[in-house]
Amino acid sequence: MPVPEPSERPLVMGILNVTPDSFYDGGEFFEIERAVERGMEMIAEGADVVDVGGESSRPFATEVDAEEELRRVVPVVEALAGAVRLSVDTTKERVAEAAVGAGATLVNDVSATLWPVAARHGVGWVAMHRSGDPATMQLDPHYDDVVAEVTAMLLERAGRAREAGVDEVWIDPGIGFGKTVEHNLALLGSVGELAGHGFPVLIGTSRTGFLGTVGAGPDGRVLPVTERLPGSLATATLAMHGGAHMVRVHDVAATVQAAGLVGGRWG
């Protein structure tokens, strides 16, 4: 998939969680038929990519075995294949292989380890930064220099993927994955620096917990996930204006409008 030219709008990746426990829409699209229906809705709303995931990566999420993840993901990918570009959100080689066989052309990899799958099959790969795993990543995140450390890790993995023969390599700083609010804001403010290294950048802030904290009112009430759309749009727009080539979101229609504004007026 070509990286968009500056005169074009940034791309929008729609999140399709086929899970019972994702932090925002867990259970809503757990049934295969409902997941396919939501995928088609996102296509109609203008999604450039639909990202199908069968295991929640939120903090303290329960691990899912490969067989169950395959049961959740593969039928949805098969049903949507040909209607839109599909990515698979997984850390498991077996699931990535099966999803690519079913029609996915991008591996969205929270673990940043699955570039060999992308190399074997000639598909794209997203390297995301995550400190720890869902059970540990938010216990006590610490960096001496979060921007420098995250950038160094991503460039190292991206370089290894290129050496292995992956032509399409994306990098994602993993906002919300083993980071404090301050870390997330620093990374969001450094998108342009990250994009300057030559790899297209994917950013995902949609409905994440730090938006509830940053958006808290004078009474200190942390915004629940249902009230984080304004923050999601604001941070997605900031990321796109800063140089992100694609944003990963739950709210596709609203973000496509924002992306059109960025591409049409600020490109």
N, C-alpha and C positions, 0 to 999 in steps of 0.2 A: 504494500500500500504506500503510495507516495506521500511524503510529508507535504502539507499544504503550502502553497506559495504565500508570501506575506499579504498579498491582495485578497486572498480567500479567507473565509472565516475559519477559526480553529475548529477542530473536530470534537464531536460529543459522543462519548461512550455511555450507553445506558446500562445500569446495573440490574441484572436479573438474578436474584437470589432464590434458588430452588432449595430452600432450607427452612427448618422450623424455628431457628433461633438467631437469625441475623438481627442486628441491633435496631434497625428501623422497620423493615417489612418482613421480619421472620414469620413464616407460616402463611403469609398472604398469597404467595405463589408456590407453595410447596407441592400442590397437585400438578402433575405434568400438564394437563389441559389448561389450567389457569396460568401456568408459566408461559406456555406457548401463546396464549391470548395476550398476556402482558407484553411479550416480545413483539408481537404484531402491532400492538398499540404504540410501543416506542418507535418502531419503524415509521408508522404513520406520523408520529410527532417530530420526525426528522433525525433520529439517531443514525450516526454514521457507522457505529459498531455497537453490537449488543454483547455484553460480557456475562457469560453464564457461569455461575458458581454453585457448587453443591456442598460446600463446607464453610461455615462462618469463620472469619478470621478476626472477629472482634475480641477484645480482651476477655480472658477467662472462658472462651468458647470451648465446647466439648469436641474432642477430635472425632472425626468420622472415618471409618475404615474405607478402603478403596472400593470394595464391592458396593457399599451403599452410595458412595459418591458417584460411581459409574451409573448406578440405577437412576439417580436423580438427574445427572447432567446429559448423558448421551441421547436419550429420547428427545430432549428439548433442542439440542443442537441439530439432530437429524430433521426435526420438524421445521426449524427456521432456516436451515441451510438453503442458500440460493436467494433468500429474500433480503439479506443484509450481510455485511461482514460480521463474522462471529469470532469472539475470543473466549477462551476458557480460563476461568479464575481458579487455579489449583496449584498445589505444591507437590503433587504426586505424579511420577512419571507415567504410571499406567493410565491415569485419568487423562493426562495431557495427550498421550498417544491415541487413546480411544476417541477423544473429542476431535482431534485433528482428522482422524479417519472418518468421523461423522460429518465433517465440514468446517470445523473451526480453522482459521488461518492466522491466529495470533494466540500466543500463550502468555497470559497475564500471571506472572510468577512472583508471589509474595516472598518466596524463599530465595529468589535470585540464583537458583541452581539448575534450572531445566533447559539451559541453552542447548545441550546436546540433542534434546528432542526437536527443537526448532531447526538445528543444523541438519539432522537426518531427514526431515520432512520438507525443508525449504519454506518454512513459515516464519512469521515474525515472532519476536520475543520481547517481553517487558521485564526488565530487572527492577524490582522494588527493594528499597531499603527497609529492613525491619530489625530492631534490636531485640533479641530474645524470641520467644514464641508467645502465643496467646495467653499462656498461663503465667508468664513472667514479665512480659514487655512493659507493662505499666506500673510495676511495683516501685521502681526507683530509677527512672531513666537518667543517665548521666553522660555528658560529653564535655570535653575540654573546649571544643569548637565544633558545634553541631554541623554547621554548613561545610566546613572543611572535611570533617570525618565522613559525613554522608556522601559528599561528592567523591571523595577518594575511593570509597567502597564501590559506588556505582560505576565509576570509570574503569576500575579494575575488572569488574564483572562484564561490563560492556566490551572491553578490550578482549577478554577471553572468548566471548561469544563471536566477535568479529573474526578472531583467529581461527575459530572452529568452522567458520563459513556461513554464519548467520548474516544475511544482508540487511535485514530490517531489525534494528535494535533500538528499543525505547528505554528511557530511564525515568524512574519515579522515586522521589525522595521519601515516600511513605509517611505522609503527614498523618499523625495519630497512631502510628505503629512504633511504640517504644519512645515516645517523645512527650515532654511537658507542653503546656500552653506556650511558654516562651520559645521552646524549640520549634514548635509548629509555626509560630509567627516569623521566626528567623528564616526558616526554610521557605515560607511563602514569599518573603521579601527578597529572596535570592534566586528566584526562578530564572531571571534573565542571565545571571551568572552561570547557572547550571546549563541553560540552553546554549551558552556560548562555547561549550565544549564539543559541539557538533552532532550530538545525538538528540533526536526529538524527545521532548519532555511530556510526560503524562502526569497530571495532578489530580488527586482525589481528596476533596474536603467535604463532600456532600453529607450533610446532617451529622457530622462527627461531633464528639463530645466537647472538644475545645470551643466550638462555636456556641455551645450553651453557656460556657463560662465567660467568654469574651462578650457575649450579647446580654449578660445578666443586667437586670435593671437596678435602679437605685436601692431597692430592697435586698439586693444580693441574690435574688431567686435565679437559680440556674435554669436556663430555658430547656424544656423537655424537647425530645427529638422532633415532635410534631410542630414545634414553633421555630425551627431552624432554617426554613427556606430562605428568608432574607439573607442570613449569614452565608448560606450555601451559594447563593447567586453572587453576593458581593465578593467572596473569596475566589469563586470560579472566574469572575470577570477580571479581578486583580491578577490572577495567574495567567489568564489568556493575554491580557494587555502586557504582562511582563515577559511573555515569550513562550508560554506553554502551547504546544501544538495540539493537545487534546486534553479534555477534562472528563473525569469519570463521575457520573451523577445518577441520582435516583429520579430527579425531576427533569425529564428530558425536554419537554416542550418549552418550559421557561428558560432553560439554559440555551437551547437552540436560538431563541430570540436574542439572548445576551450575546451569544457568539456572533450572530449576524451583525450586531452593533459594533463589536470589536473589529471584525473583519472588514466591515463596510466603511467605518469612519476612522479607525485608528491604525489600519493595516499599513 
